[in-house]
Amino acid sequence: MYQGKTTIAPDVLLTIAQLTTLQVEGVSRLSPTPARVNRLFKKGYGEGVNINVVDDTVYADIYVVLKEDANLREVSRTIQFDVGRALSDMIGMQIGCVNVHIEDIDYPENSEA
């Protein structure tokens, strides 16, 4: 067996979380992460996702816009489960938490309030 080290770029974690979230039924799109000055200088920030890795444990914040008929609770739990499972299965890292932030609901433009 060869000895060595595997390094995973933060963008890989972001991409897994983004694509997994977009596949969940009820998710319309990802929402931009809240703007912070530190975000410009840190790795682990991507459209709709913030990933932090501390001691080989992944912590994720997912920012989403849901479809109008989505059950917010069910969709949130599905995102948490699916993203956690995808990161754990594909990367083999421990998952600390997956926080879901529902930023908005998409309604059709022609619907009346």
Contacts in CASP RR format, 6 or more apart in sequence:
PFRMAT RR
TARGET T0000
AUTHOR 0000-0000-0000
METHOD contacts of the structure
MODEL  1
MYQGKTTIAPDVLLTIAQLTTLQVEGVSRLSPTPARVNRLFKKGYGEGVN
INVVDDTVYADIYVVLKEDANLREVSRTIQFDVGRALSDMIGMQIGCVNV
HIEDIDYPENSEA
8 91 0 8 1.000
10 43 0 8 1.000
10 44 0 8 1.000
10 51 0 8 1.000
10 53 0 8 1.000
11 44 0 8 1.000
12 91 0 8 1.000
13 44 0 8 1.000
13 51 0 8 1.000
13 53 0 8 1.000
13 58 0 8 1.000
13 60 0 8 1.000
13 87 0 8 1.000
13 91 0 8 1.000
14 44 0 8 1.000
14 45 0 8 1.000
14 46 0 8 1.000
14 49 0 8 1.000
14 51 0 8 1.000
16 83 0 8 1.000
16 86 0 8 1.000
16 87 0 8 1.000
16 90 0 8 1.000
16 91 0 8 1.000
17 49 0 8 1.000
17 51 0 8 1.000
17 60 0 8 1.000
17 62 0 8 1.000
17 83 0 8 1.000
17 86 0 8 1.000
17 87 0 8 1.000
18 30 0 8 1.000
18 46 0 8 1.000
18 47 0 8 1.000
18 48 0 8 1.000
18 49 0 8 1.000
20 79 0 8 1.000
20 82 0 8 1.000
20 83 0 8 1.000
20 86 0 8 1.000
21 27 0 8 1.000
21 30 0 8 1.000
21 49 0 8 1.000
21 62 0 8 1.000
21 64 0 8 1.000
21 79 0 8 1.000
21 82 0 8 1.000
21 83 0 8 1.000
22 29 0 8 1.000
22 30 0 8 1.000
23 82 0 8 1.000
24 75 0 8 1.000
24 78 0 8 1.000
24 79 0 8 1.000
24 82 0 8 1.000
25 70 0 8 1.000
25 75 0 8 1.000
25 78 0 8 1.000
26 66 0 8 1.000
26 67 0 8 1.000
26 69 0 8 1.000
26 70 0 8 1.000
26 75 0 8 1.000
27 64 0 8 1.000
27 65 0 8 1.000
27 66 0 8 1.000
27 67 0 8 1.000
27 70 0 8 1.000
27 75 0 8 1.000
27 79 0 8 1.000
28 64 0 8 1.000
28 65 0 8 1.000
28 66 0 8 1.000
28 67 0 8 1.000
28 106 0 8 1.000
29 64 0 8 1.000
29 65 0 8 1.000
29 106 0 8 1.000
30 47 0 8 1.000
30 48 0 8 1.000
30 49 0 8 1.000
30 62 0 8 1.000
30 63 0 8 1.000
30 64 0 8 1.000
30 65 0 8 1.000
31 48 0 8 1.000
31 63 0 8 1.000
31 64 0 8 1.000
31 65 0 8 1.000
31 101 0 8 1.000
31 103 0 8 1.000
31 104 0 8 1.000
32 47 0 8 1.000
32 48 0 8 1.000
32 63 0 8 1.000
33 39 0 8 1.000
33 45 0 8 1.000
33 46 0 8 1.000
33 47 0 8 1.000
33 48 0 8 1.000
33 49 0 8 1.000
33 50 0 8 1.000
33 61 0 8 1.000
33 63 0 8 1.000
34 63 0 8 1.000
39 45 0 8 1.000
44 50 0 8 1.000
44 51 0 8 1.000
44 52 0 8 1.000
45 51 0 8 1.000
48 62 0 8 1.000
48 63 0 8 1.000
48 64 0 8 1.000
49 60 0 8 1.000
49 61 0 8 1.000
49 62 0 8 1.000
49 63 0 8 1.000
50 60 0 8 1.000
50 61 0 8 1.000
50 63 0 8 1.000
51 58 0 8 1.000
51 59 0 8 1.000
51 60 0 8 1.000
52 58 0 8 1.000
52 59 0 8 1.000
52 60 0 8 1.000
53 59 0 8 1.000
53 93 0 8 1.000
56 93 0 8 1.000
56 94 0 8 1.000
57 93 0 8 1.000
57 94 0 8 1.000
57 95 0 8 1.000
57 96 0 8 1.000
58 84 0 8 1.000
58 87 0 8 1.000
58 91 0 8 1.000
58 93 0 8 1.000
58 94 0 8 1.000
58 95 0 8 1.000
58 96 0 8 1.000
59 96 0 8 1.000
59 97 0 8 1.000
59 99 0 8 1.000
60 83 0 8 1.000
60 84 0 8 1.000
60 87 0 8 1.000
60 95 0 8 1.000
60 97 0 8 1.000
60 98 0 8 1.000
60 99 0 8 1.000
61 99 0 8 1.000
61 101 0 8 1.000
62 79 0 8 1.000
62 83 0 8 1.000
62 98 0 8 1.000
62 99 0 8 1.000
62 100 0 8 1.000
62 101 0 8 1.000
63 101 0 8 1.000
63 103 0 8 1.000
64 75 0 8 1.000
64 79 0 8 1.000
64 100 0 8 1.000
64 101 0 8 1.000
64 102 0 8 1.000
64 103 0 8 1.000
65 102 0 8 1.000
65 103 0 8 1.000
65 104 0 8 1.000
65 105 0 8 1.000
65 106 0 8 1.000
66 72 0 8 1.000
66 75 0 8 1.000
66 102 0 8 1.000
66 104 0 8 1.000
66 105 0 8 1.000
66 106 0 8 1.000
67 105 0 8 1.000
67 106 0 8 1.000
68 105 0 8 1.000
68 106 0 8 1.000
68 107 0 8 1.000
68 108 0 8 1.000
68 111 0 8 1.000
70 105 0 8 1.000
72 102 0 8 1.000
76 100 0 8 1.000
76 102 0 8 1.000
79 98 0 8 1.000
79 100 0 8 1.000
80 98 0 8 1.000
80 100 0 8 1.000
83 98 0 8 1.000
84 95 0 8 1.000
84 98 0 8 1.000
87 93 0 8 1.000
87 95 0 8 1.000
88 94 0 8 1.000
88 95 0 8 1.000
END
